[in-house]
């Protein structure tokens, strides 16, 4: 059973307390920056994990600013579409509502488990990024501010207060985050997705071109390997590997743990290549890294 850490109580809770019961995931983005995209990515992975367990999910995006640009950026990152929170009139009888929000948001949603996401900062932005997502120009500085890894993000924060359903939480401050490097995002968005998934969501991230380059190299290596393994007879995902994968993502969405299992599978000498292939394809249902993209390219 997938369990997540509820930031409201500090205790783990079941992400889907009612078996096969509808769960609503509501992501909150106060602007267009890398932290906002990390929030949407976290919500997307949560949705995928729940669906892998057979739970129906209804996803909502509440974003008072730059809504269309957020959707465009999310599409590039292979994030599934969200319904518009502004159109939310009433629930659909869901068993639970989970709110996904940046951890330094000043005003938190009022009810339901709270999944918080640490800041992410792009450190090497380029001029003209805004226009690439159809913006009106200027830097992408909407949304919550960020703090460095290990900093106390709550010591000087205003008290958390409740919001009504469908209302976006207010950012603690605006203009604190450097502009998002959208050329890097648009040139290899899957590498950006991998780079963000490689860090626990409660750990702050500072991304630059070198980090994205390393993620791109890992992706290229895995895609070549998957294409090669696909030429061998198929074998089922080993039970022990499947258990490790599910144990990782069901433990508060431990995506670095999932990636560690894939690295072990890549190098395990006793595994047949067909089993490696099926393992990577299975895990990619959660990761959405298009690991099978190069099938047939190296025949």
C-alpha positions as YAML, in Angstrom:
chain: A
units: angstrom
residues:
- id: 1
  name: UNK
  ca: [0.00, 0.00, 0.00]
- id: 2
  name: UNK
  ca: [1.29, 3.42, -0.97]
- id: 3
  name: UNK
  ca: [1.92, 5.57, 2.09]
- id: 4
  name: UNK
  ca: [2.91, 9.24, 2.04]
- id: 5
  name: UNK
  ca: [4.19, 11.54, 4.75]
- id: 6
  name: UNK
  ca: [1.46, 14.00, 5.69]
- id: 7
  name: UNK
  ca: [3.29, 17.27, 6.32]
- id: 8
  name: UNK
  ca: [0.30, 18.50, 8.33]
- id: 9
  name: UNK
  ca: [0.76, 15.86, 11.02]
- id: 10
  name: UNK
  ca: [4.26, 14.54, 10.37]
- id: 11
  name: UNK
  ca: [2.83, 11.01, 10.20]
- id: 12
  name: UNK
  ca: [2.62, 8.57, 7.27]
- id: 13
  name: UNK
  ca: [-0.88, 8.01, 5.89]
- id: 14
  name: UNK
  ca: [-2.38, 5.74, 3.26]
- id: 15
  name: UNK
  ca: [-2.61, 7.57, -0.06]
- id: 16
  name: UNK
  ca: [-5.74, 5.56, -0.89]
- id: 17
  name: UNK
  ca: [-7.49, 4.58, 2.37]
- id: 18
  name: UNK
  ca: [-10.49, 3.05, 0.57]
- id: 19
  name: UNK
  ca: [-9.63, 0.20, -1.80]
- id: 20
  name: UNK
  ca: [-10.59, 1.21, -5.35]
- id: 21
  name: UNK
  ca: [-12.02, 4.44, -3.94]
- id: 22
  name: UNK
  ca: [-11.60, 7.63, -5.96]
- id: 23
  name: UNK
  ca: [-8.70, 9.81, -4.77]
- id: 24
  name: UNK
  ca: [-8.44, 13.46, -5.76]
- id: 25
  name: UNK
  ca: [-4.96, 14.91, -6.21]
- id: 26
  name: UNK
  ca: [-4.86, 18.70, -6.18]
- id: 27
  name: UNK
  ca: [-1.61, 20.41, -7.15]
- id: 28
  name: UNK
  ca: [-1.04, 24.07, -6.29]
- id: 29
  name: UNK
  ca: [1.30, 26.31, -8.27]
- id: 30
  name: UNK
  ca: [1.56, 29.99, -7.42]
- id: 31
  name: UNK
  ca: [3.58, 30.91, -10.51]
- id: 32
  name: UNK
  ca: [5.88, 29.62, -13.23]
- id: 33
  name: UNK
  ca: [9.23, 28.49, -11.87]
- id: 34
  name: UNK
  ca: [11.12, 25.27, -11.39]
- id: 35
  name: UNK
  ca: [9.63, 24.71, -7.95]
- id: 36
  name: UNK
  ca: [6.13, 24.88, -9.43]
- id: 37
  name: UNK
  ca: [7.12, 22.33, -12.09]
- id: 38
  name: UNK
  ca: [8.55, 20.09, -9.39]
- id: 39
  name: UNK
  ca: [5.21, 20.28, -7.56]
- id: 40
  name: UNK
  ca: [3.36, 19.24, -10.72]
- id: 41
  name: UNK
  ca: [5.89, 16.45, -11.36]
- id: 42
  name: UNK
  ca: [5.40, 15.12, -7.82]
- id: 43
  name: UNK
  ca: [1.64, 15.11, -8.31]
- id: 44
  name: UNK
  ca: [2.07, 13.31, -11.64]
- id: 45
  name: UNK
  ca: [4.20, 10.55, -10.11]
- id: 46
  name: UNK
  ca: [1.73, 10.20, -7.23]
- id: 47
  name: UNK
  ca: [-1.08, 9.73, -9.75]
- id: 48
  name: UNK
  ca: [0.91, 7.11, -11.66]
- id: 49
  name: UNK
  ca: [1.76, 5.20, -8.47]
- id: 50
  name: UNK
  ca: [-1.87, 5.15, -7.38]
- id: 51
  name: UNK
  ca: [-3.05, 3.98, -10.80]
- id: 52
  name: UNK
  ca: [-0.46, 1.18, -10.80]
- id: 53
  name: UNK
  ca: [-2.14, 0.01, -7.58]
- id: 54
  name: UNK
  ca: [-5.58, 0.10, -9.18]
- id: 55
  name: UNK
  ca: [-6.80, 3.33, -7.54]
- id: 56
  name: UNK
  ca: [-8.87, 5.70, -9.71]
- id: 57
  name: UNK
  ca: [-7.55, 9.27, -9.53]
- id: 58
  name: UNK
  ca: [-8.98, 12.70, -10.31]
- id: 59
  name: UNK
  ca: [-6.31, 15.38, -10.78]
- id: 60
  name: UNK
  ca: [-6.78, 19.12, -10.31]
- id: 61
  name: UNK
  ca: [-4.42, 22.06, -10.93]
- id: 62
  name: UNK
  ca: [-4.99, 25.25, -8.97]
- id: 63
  name: UNK
  ca: [-2.83, 28.03, -10.38]
- id: 64
  name: UNK
  ca: [-3.95, 31.68, -10.29]
- id: 65
  name: UNK
  ca: [-1.13, 32.92, -12.52]
- id: 66
  name: UNK
  ca: [0.32, 31.81, -15.89]
- id: 67
  name: UNK
  ca: [-1.94, 28.80, -16.02]
- id: 68
  name: UNK
  ca: [-1.54, 28.17, -19.76]
- id: 69
  name: UNK
  ca: [2.26, 28.43, -19.59]
- id: 70
  name: UNK
  ca: [2.37, 25.97, -16.70]
- id: 71
  name: UNK
  ca: [0.34, 23.50, -18.74]
- id: 72
  name: UNK
  ca: [2.72, 23.91, -21.70]
- id: 73
  name: UNK
  ca: [5.78, 23.32, -19.55]
- id: 74
  name: UNK
  ca: [4.10, 20.34, -17.87]
- id: 75
  name: UNK
  ca: [3.32, 18.79, -21.24]
- id: 76
  name: UNK
  ca: [7.00, 19.03, -22.21]
- id: 77
  name: UNK
  ca: [7.85, 17.19, -18.98]
- id: 78
  name: UNK
  ca: [5.45, 14.32, -19.82]
- id: 79
  name: UNK
  ca: [3.17, 15.36, -16.95]
- id: 80
  name: UNK
  ca: [-0.36, 14.19, -17.55]
- id: 81
  name: UNK
  ca: [-3.03, 16.87, -18.01]
- id: 82
  name: UNK
  ca: [-4.76, 18.29, -14.94]
- id: 83
  name: UNK
  ca: [-8.30, 19.59, -14.77]
- id: 84
  name: UNK
  ca: [-8.64, 23.27, -13.98]
- id: 85
  name: UNK
  ca: [-9.17, 23.95, -10.28]
- id: 86
  name: UNK
  ca: [-11.05, 27.13, -11.17]
- id: 87
  name: UNK
  ca: [-13.82, 24.95, -12.59]
- id: 88
  name: UNK
  ca: [-14.07, 22.89, -9.40]
- id: 89
  name: UNK
  ca: [-17.65, 23.16, -8.18]
- id: 90
  name: UNK
  ca: [-17.98, 20.10, -5.99]
- id: 91
  name: UNK
  ca: [-16.38, 16.77, -5.36]
- id: 92
  name: UNK
  ca: [-17.20, 13.48, -7.05]
- id: 93
  name: UNK
  ca: [-17.53, 11.48, -3.87]
- id: 94
  name: UNK
  ca: [-13.81, 10.91, -3.54]
- id: 95
  name: UNK
  ca: [-12.55, 8.91, -0.57]
- id: 96
  name: UNK
  ca: [-9.65, 11.31, 0.03]
- id: 97
  name: UNK
  ca: [-8.15, 14.55, -1.23]
- id: 98
  name: UNK
  ca: [-4.34, 14.91, -1.25]
- id: 99
  name: UNK
  ca: [-2.86, 18.38, -1.67]
- id: 100
  name: UNK
  ca: [0.57, 18.73, -3.33]
- id: 101
  name: UNK
  ca: [2.19, 22.09, -2.63]
- id: 102
  name: UNK
  ca: [5.59, 23.78, -2.33]
- id: 103
  name: UNK
  ca: [6.90, 23.49, 1.23]
- id: 104
  name: UNK
  ca: [7.55, 27.24, 1.61]
- id: 105
  name: UNK
  ca: [3.98, 28.19, 0.73]
- id: 106
  name: UNK
  ca: [2.60, 30.62, 3.30]
- id: 107
  name: UNK
  ca: [-1.05, 29.55, 3.17]
- id: 108
  name: UNK
  ca: [-1.80, 25.84, 3.12]
- id: 109
  name: UNK
  ca: [-5.00, 24.05, 2.04]
- id: 110
  name: UNK
  ca: [-7.44, 23.49, 4.87]
- id: 111
  name: UNK
  ca: [-8.20, 19.76, 4.89]
- id: 112
  name: UNK
  ca: [-6.72, 16.47, 3.78]
- id: 113
  name: UNK
  ca: [-3.18, 15.06, 3.68]
- id: 114
  name: UNK
  ca: [-0.51, 17.54, 2.63]
- id: 115
  name: UNK
  ca: [2.37, 16.46, 0.39]
- id: 116
  name: UNK
  ca: [5.03, 19.16, 0.42]
- id: 117
  name: UNK
  ca: [7.81, 19.62, -2.14]
- id: 118
  name: UNK
  ca: [11.17, 21.31, -1.49]
- id: 119
  name: UNK
  ca: [12.37, 24.17, -3.73]
- id: 120
  name: UNK
  ca: [14.12, 23.63, -7.04]
- id: 121
  name: UNK
  ca: [16.25, 26.37, -8.58]
- id: 122
  name: UNK
  ca: [17.74, 26.63, -12.06]
- id: 123
  name: UNK
  ca: [21.10, 28.38, -11.75]
- id: 124
  name: UNK
  ca: [21.99, 29.16, -15.35]
- id: 125
  name: UNK
  ca: [19.03, 30.82, -17.03]
- id: 126
  name: UNK
  ca: [19.33, 32.50, -20.42]
- id: 127
  name: UNK
  ca: [17.73, 35.65, -21.81]
- id: 128
  name: UNK
  ca: [14.50, 35.26, -23.72]
- id: 129
  name: UNK
  ca: [13.29, 32.20, -21.81]
- id: 130
  name: UNK
  ca: [9.83, 33.64, -21.22]
- id: 131
  name: UNK
  ca: [8.89, 33.91, -24.90]
- id: 132
  name: UNK
  ca: [9.56, 30.20, -25.48]
- id: 133
  name: UNK
  ca: [6.42, 29.37, -23.49]
- id: 134
  name: UNK
  ca: [4.37, 32.11, -25.10]
- id: 135
  name: UNK
  ca: [4.89, 34.63, -22.30]
- id: 136
  name: UNK
  ca: [4.88, 38.39, -22.65]
- id: 137
  name: UNK
  ca: [8.58, 38.79, -21.90]
- id: 138
  name: UNK
  ca: [10.68, 39.34, -18.82]
- id: 139
  name: UNK
  ca: [11.98, 36.79, -16.36]
- id: 140
  name: UNK
  ca: [9.94, 33.94, -14.91]
- id: 141
  name: UNK
  ca: [9.82, 35.09, -11.32]
- id: 142
  name: UNK
  ca: [6.28, 34.29, -10.23]
- id: 143
  name: UNK
  ca: [5.71, 31.95, -7.31]
- id: 144
  name: UNK
  ca: [7.24, 30.90, -4.06]
- id: 145
  name: UNK
  ca: [10.76, 31.79, -3.00]
- id: 146
  name: UNK
  ca: [13.31, 29.13, -2.26]
- id: 147
  name: UNK
  ca: [15.87, 28.36, 0.37]
- id: 148
  name: UNK
  ca: [19.10, 26.40, 0.16]
- id: 149
  name: UNK
  ca: [19.38, 22.75, 1.11]
- id: 150
  name: UNK
  ca: [19.44, 22.42, 4.85]
- id: 151
  name: UNK
  ca: [18.16, 25.92, 5.52]
- id: 152
  name: UNK
  ca: [15.34, 26.48, 7.99]
- id: 153
  name: UNK
  ca: [12.46, 27.33, 5.71]
- id: 154
  name: UNK
  ca: [9.96, 27.69, 8.56]
- id: 155
  name: UNK
  ca: [11.76, 29.83, 11.14]
- id: 156
  name: UNK
  ca: [10.82, 33.15, 9.54]
- id: 157
  name: UNK
  ca: [7.69, 31.99, 7.71]
- id: 158
  name: UNK
  ca: [4.31, 33.46, 8.59]
- id: 159
  name: UNK
  ca: [1.87, 31.11, 10.30]
- id: 160
  name: UNK
  ca: [0.15, 28.64, 7.98]
- id: 161
  name: UNK
  ca: [-3.53, 29.42, 7.54]
- id: 162
  name: UNK
  ca: [-6.25, 27.49, 5.75]
- id: 163
  name: UNK
  ca: [-7.64, 28.18, 2.31]
- id: 164
  name: UNK
  ca: [-10.98, 27.26, 0.87]
- id: 165
  name: UNK
  ca: [-11.28, 24.50, -1.74]
- id: 166
  name: UNK
  ca: [-9.99, 25.52, -5.14]
- id: 167
  name: UNK
  ca: [-8.14, 28.57, -3.84]
- id: 168
  name: UNK
  ca: [-4.43, 28.64, -4.58]
- id: 169
  name: UNK
  ca: [-2.15, 28.95, -1.55]
- id: 170
  name: UNK
  ca: [-0.31, 32.25, -1.38]
- id: 171
  name: UNK
  ca: [3.47, 32.23, -1.95]
- id: 172
  name: UNK
  ca: [5.64, 33.37, 0.93]
- id: 173
  name: UNK
  ca: [7.36, 35.85, -1.34]
- id: 174
  name: UNK
  ca: [7.72, 36.60, -5.02]
- id: 175
  name: UNK
  ca: [10.70, 37.26, -7.19]
- id: 176
  name: UNK
  ca: [13.11, 35.29, -5.00]
- id: 177
  name: UNK
  ca: [13.86, 32.54, -7.48]
- id: 178
  name: UNK
  ca: [16.19, 32.96, -10.47]
- id: 179
  name: UNK
  ca: [14.51, 32.70, -13.88]
- id: 180
  name: UNK
  ca: [13.80, 29.21, -15.15]
- id: 181
  name: UNK
  ca: [16.16, 28.04, -17.88]
- id: 182
  name: UNK
  ca: [13.52, 27.12, -20.41]
- id: 183
  name: UNK
  ca: [15.89, 26.46, -23.32]
- id: 184
  name: UNK
  ca: [17.32, 23.56, -21.29]
- id: 185
  name: UNK
  ca: [13.81, 22.41, -20.42]
- id: 186
  name: UNK
  ca: [12.65, 22.42, -24.03]
- id: 187
  name: UNK
  ca: [15.82, 20.93, -25.50]
- id: 188
  name: UNK
  ca: [15.74, 17.78, -23.33]
- id: 189
  name: UNK
  ca: [12.76, 17.79, -20.97]
- id: 190
  name: UNK
  ca: [13.13, 14.10, -20.14]
- id: 191
  name: UNK
  ca: [16.61, 14.77, -18.78]
- id: 192
  name: UNK
  ca: [15.10, 17.50, -16.59]
- id: 193
  name: UNK
  ca: [12.45, 15.05, -15.41]
- id: 194
  name: UNK
  ca: [15.13, 12.50, -14.50]
- id: 195
  name: UNK
  ca: [17.24, 15.14, -12.73]
- id: 196
  name: UNK
  ca: [14.27, 16.15, -10.56]
- id: 197
  name: UNK
  ca: [13.23, 12.57, -9.85]
- id: 198
  name: UNK
  ca: [16.79, 11.72, -8.73]
- id: 199
  name: UNK
  ca: [16.50, 13.86, -5.58]
- id: 200
  name: UNK
  ca: [14.10, 13.17, -2.69]
- id: 201
  name: UNK
  ca: [11.21, 15.61, -2.97]
- id: 202
  name: UNK
  ca: [11.87, 16.98, 0.54]
- id: 203
  name: UNK
  ca: [15.44, 17.95, -0.45]
- id: 204
  name: UNK
  ca: [16.12, 21.26, -2.18]
- id: 205
  name: UNK
  ca: [17.56, 21.06, -5.71]
- id: 206
  name: UNK
  ca: [19.91, 23.44, -7.51]
- id: 207
  name: UNK
  ca: [20.09, 22.46, -11.18]
- id: 208
  name: UNK
  ca: [22.53, 23.67, -13.82]
- id: 209
  name: UNK
  ca: [23.61, 22.65, -17.31]
- id: 210
  name: UNK
  ca: [26.15, 20.14, -15.98]
- id: 211
  name: UNK
  ca: [23.50, 18.37, -13.92]
- id: 212
  name: UNK
  ca: [21.15, 18.19, -16.87]
- id: 213
  name: UNK
  ca: [23.99, 16.91, -19.05]
- id: 214
  name: UNK
  ca: [24.69, 14.10, -16.61]
- id: 215
  name: UNK
  ca: [21.01, 13.15, -16.56]
- id: 216
  name: UNK
  ca: [20.93, 13.15, -20.36]
- id: 217
  name: UNK
  ca: [23.95, 10.84, -20.47]
- id: 218
  name: UNK
  ca: [22.27, 8.42, -18.05]
- id: 219
  name: UNK
  ca: [19.12, 8.43, -20.17]
- id: 220
  name: UNK
  ca: [21.07, 7.78, -23.36]
- id: 221
  name: UNK
  ca: [22.92, 4.86, -21.74]
- id: 222
  name: UNK
  ca: [19.73, 3.29, -20.41]
- id: 223
  name: UNK
  ca: [17.89, 3.71, -23.72]
- id: 224
  name: UNK
  ca: [20.73, 2.04, -25.61]
- id: 225
  name: UNK
  ca: [20.76, -0.77, -23.06]
- id: 226
  name: UNK
  ca: [16.98, -1.26, -23.24]
- id: 227
  name: UNK
  ca: [17.14, -1.38, -27.05]
- id: 228
  name: UNK
  ca: [19.84, -4.04, -26.84]
- id: 229
  name: UNK
  ca: [18.06, -6.12, -24.19]
- id: 230
  name: UNK
  ca: [14.89, -6.07, -26.31]
- id: 231
  name: UNK
  ca: [16.63, -8.26, -28.91]
- id: 232
  name: UNK
  ca: [16.87, -11.11, -26.39]
- id: 233
  name: UNK
  ca: [14.03, -13.48, -25.41]
- id: 234
  name: UNK
  ca: [11.63, -11.85, -22.98]
- id: 235
  name: UNK
  ca: [11.72, -12.90, -19.34]
- id: 236
  name: UNK
  ca: [9.36, -11.79, -16.53]
- id: 237
  name: UNK
  ca: [10.36, -9.17, -14.01]
- id: 238
  name: UNK
  ca: [11.97, -11.14, -11.17]
- id: 239
  name: UNK
  ca: [9.73, -11.26, -8.11]
- id: 240
  name: UNK
  ca: [12.45, -9.89, -5.85]
- id: 241
  name: UNK
  ca: [13.02, -6.94, -8.18]
- id: 242
  name: UNK
  ca: [9.31, -6.18, -8.45]
- id: 243
  name: UNK
  ca: [9.04, -6.22, -4.66]
- id: 244
  name: UNK
  ca: [11.98, -3.80, -4.33]
- id: 245
  name: UNK
  ca: [10.54, -1.41, -6.90]
- id: 246
  name: UNK
  ca: [7.11, -1.32, -5.29]
- id: 247
  name: UNK
  ca: [8.58, -1.07, -1.79]
- id: 248
  name: UNK
  ca: [10.51, 2.01, -2.89]
- id: 249
  name: UNK
  ca: [7.71, 3.94, -4.57]
- id: 250
  name: UNK
  ca: [5.15, 2.92, -1.92]
- id: 251
  name: UNK
  ca: [7.45, 4.35, 0.76]
- id: 252
  name: UNK
  ca: [6.52, 8.02, 0.41]
- id: 253
  name: UNK
  ca: [7.33, 8.02, -3.32]
- id: 254
  name: UNK
  ca: [11.02, 7.16, -2.94]
- id: 255
  name: UNK
  ca: [11.96, 7.77, -6.57]
- id: 256
  name: UNK
  ca: [15.74, 7.79, -5.92]
- id: 257
  name: UNK
  ca: [15.17, 4.32, -4.46]
- id: 258
  name: UNK
  ca: [13.42, 3.21, -7.65]
- id: 259
  name: UNK
  ca: [16.31, 4.52, -9.75]
- id: 260
  name: UNK
  ca: [18.78, 2.69, -7.50]
- id: 261
  name: UNK
  ca: [16.97, -0.59, -8.21]
- id: 262
  name: UNK
  ca: [17.27, 0.07, -11.94]
- id: 263
  name: UNK
  ca: [21.01, 0.67, -11.61]
- id: 264
  name: UNK
  ca: [21.34, -2.64, -9.74]
- id: 265
  name: UNK
  ca: [19.36, -4.46, -12.43]
- id: 266
  name: UNK
  ca: [21.54, -2.91, -15.13]
- id: 267
  name: UNK
  ca: [24.69, -4.41, -13.64]
- id: 268
  name: UNK
  ca: [23.44, -7.63, -11.98]
- id: 269
  name: UNK
  ca: [25.39, -10.43, -13.74]
- id: 270
  name: UNK
  ca: [22.86, -13.17, -12.99]
- id: 271
  name: UNK
  ca: [19.86, -11.52, -14.66]
- id: 272
  name: UNK
  ca: [18.97, -12.42, -18.26]
- id: 273
  name: UNK
  ca: [18.71, -9.45, -20.60]
- id: 274
  name: UNK
  ca: [15.04, -10.17, -21.26]
- id: 275
  name: UNK
  ca: [14.30, -9.68, -17.57]
- id: 276
  name: UNK
  ca: [16.27, -6.43, -17.52]
- id: 277
  name: UNK
  ca: [14.17, -5.18, -20.44]
- id: 278
  name: UNK
  ca: [10.85, -6.04, -18.79]
- id: 279
  name: UNK
  ca: [12.00, -4.47, -15.51]
- id: 280
  name: UNK
  ca: [12.86, -1.16, -17.15]
- id: 281
  name: UNK
  ca: [9.60, -1.09, -19.11]
- id: 282
  name: UNK
  ca: [7.64, -1.86, -15.93]
- id: 283
  name: UNK
  ca: [9.37, 0.87, -13.91]
- id: 284
  name: UNK
  ca: [8.89, 3.35, -16.73]
- id: 285
  name: UNK
  ca: [5.13, 3.17, -16.21]
- id: 286
  name: UNK
  ca: [5.89, 5.20, -13.09]
- id: 287
  name: UNK
  ca: [8.94, 7.20, -14.16]
- id: 288
  name: UNK
  ca: [7.73, 8.17, -17.67]
- id: 289
  name: UNK
  ca: [11.28, 8.57, -18.98]
- id: 290
  name: UNK
  ca: [10.56, 6.97, -22.37]
- id: 291
  name: UNK
  ca: [13.20, 4.34, -21.71]
- id: 292
  name: UNK
  ca: [12.06, 2.20, -24.66]
- id: 293
  name: UNK
  ca: [12.34, 5.09, -27.13]
- id: 294
  name: UNK
  ca: [15.29, 3.60, -29.02]
- id: 295
  name: UNK
  ca: [13.81, 0.19, -29.71]
- id: 296
  name: UNK
  ca: [14.82, -0.82, -33.21]
- id: 297
  name: UNK
  ca: [17.39, 1.97, -33.52]
- id: 298
  name: UNK
  ca: [20.40, -0.28, -32.89]
- id: 299
  name: UNK
  ca: [19.36, -3.37, -34.79]
...
